[in-house]
């Protein structure tokens, strides 16, 4: 009955991990994907219970994939131009 609390906890834990690990881009991307997975399950549970409409789920999954590809592209460019994915060594004067 309170299954949605587990998914909400997943979402909130992902946001907490983003705030906790904000120095390294790869850990931020992994925790963002964990948060999106919790949000996906929450949305799936809600749509199955009330509307039984899954077209929005497909659209949400497409946006999740686009977000992860964009994050990996940013990380690839950072590693290519700066040398690593740690934000502390990045100088704002280089940009």
C-alpha positions as CSV (number, residue, x, y, z in Angstrom):
1,X,0.0,0.0,0.0
2,X,2.8,2.4,0.8
3,X,5.1,1.2,-2.0
4,X,5.3,4.8,-3.4
5,X,7.2,5.8,-0.3
6,X,10.1,3.5,-1.4
7,X,10.2,5.2,-4.8
8,X,10.0,8.7,-3.2
9,X,12.8,7.7,-0.9
10,X,14.9,6.7,-3.9
11,X,14.2,10.0,-5.5
12,X,15.1,12.0,-2.4
13,X,18.2,9.9,-1.8
14,X,19.4,10.6,-5.3
15,X,19.0,14.3,-4.8
16,X,20.8,14.1,-1.5
17,X,23.7,12.2,-3.2
18,X,23.9,14.9,-5.8
19,X,24.3,17.5,-3.1
20,X,26.8,15.4,-1.2
21,X,29.0,14.5,-4.2
22,X,29.1,17.7,-6.1
23,X,32.8,17.8,-6.7
24,X,33.1,14.9,-9.2
25,X,30.9,14.9,-12.3
26,X,30.7,11.1,-12.7
27,X,29.2,10.6,-9.3
28,X,26.8,13.4,-9.9
29,X,25.6,11.8,-13.1
30,X,25.2,8.4,-11.4
31,X,23.1,9.9,-8.6
32,X,21.1,11.9,-11.1
33,X,20.3,8.6,-12.9
34,X,19.3,7.0,-9.6
35,X,17.0,9.9,-8.8
36,X,15.5,9.7,-12.3
37,X,14.9,5.9,-11.8
38,X,13.0,6.6,-8.5
39,X,11.0,9.3,-10.3
40,X,10.3,6.8,-13.1
41,X,9.0,4.2,-10.7
42,X,6.9,6.7,-8.9
43,X,5.4,7.8,-12.2
44,X,4.8,4.3,-13.3
45,X,3.1,3.4,-10.1
46,X,0.9,6.5,-10.3
47,X,-0.1,5.9,-13.9
48,X,-0.8,2.2,-13.4
49,X,-3.1,3.0,-10.4
50,X,-5.1,5.8,-11.8
51,X,-4.9,6.4,-15.6
52,X,-3.4,3.3,-17.2
53,X,-1.7,5.6,-19.8
54,X,1.8,4.6,-20.8
55,X,2.5,7.0,-23.7
56,X,3.8,9.6,-21.2
57,X,6.1,6.9,-19.8
58,X,7.7,6.4,-23.2
59,X,8.2,10.2,-23.5
60,X,9.7,10.4,-20.0
61,X,12.1,7.5,-20.9
62,X,13.2,9.4,-24.0
63,X,14.0,12.5,-21.9
64,X,15.9,10.3,-19.4
65,X,18.1,8.9,-22.2
66,X,18.7,12.4,-23.7
67,X,19.6,13.7,-20.3
68,X,22.1,10.9,-19.7
69,X,23.7,11.3,-23.1
70,X,24.1,15.0,-22.6
71,X,25.7,14.4,-19.2
72,X,28.1,11.9,-20.7
73,X,28.9,14.3,-23.5
74,X,29.7,17.1,-21.0
75,X,31.9,14.7,-19.0
76,X,33.7,13.6,-22.2
77,X,34.4,17.2,-23.2
78,X,35.7,18.0,-19.6
79,X,38.0,15.0,-19.7
80,X,39.2,15.9,-23.1
81,X,39.9,19.6,-22.5
82,X,40.6,19.9,-18.8
83,X,42.1,16.4,-18.1
84,X,39.7,15.0,-15.5
85,X,36.1,15.4,-14.3
86,X,36.8,17.0,-10.9
87,X,35.4,20.5,-10.5
88,X,38.0,21.7,-8.1
89,X,40.8,21.8,-10.6
90,X,38.7,23.7,-13.2
91,X,39.7,27.3,-13.3
92,X,37.0,29.8,-14.3
93,X,39.6,31.9,-16.2
94,X,40.1,29.0,-18.7
95,X,36.6,29.1,-19.9
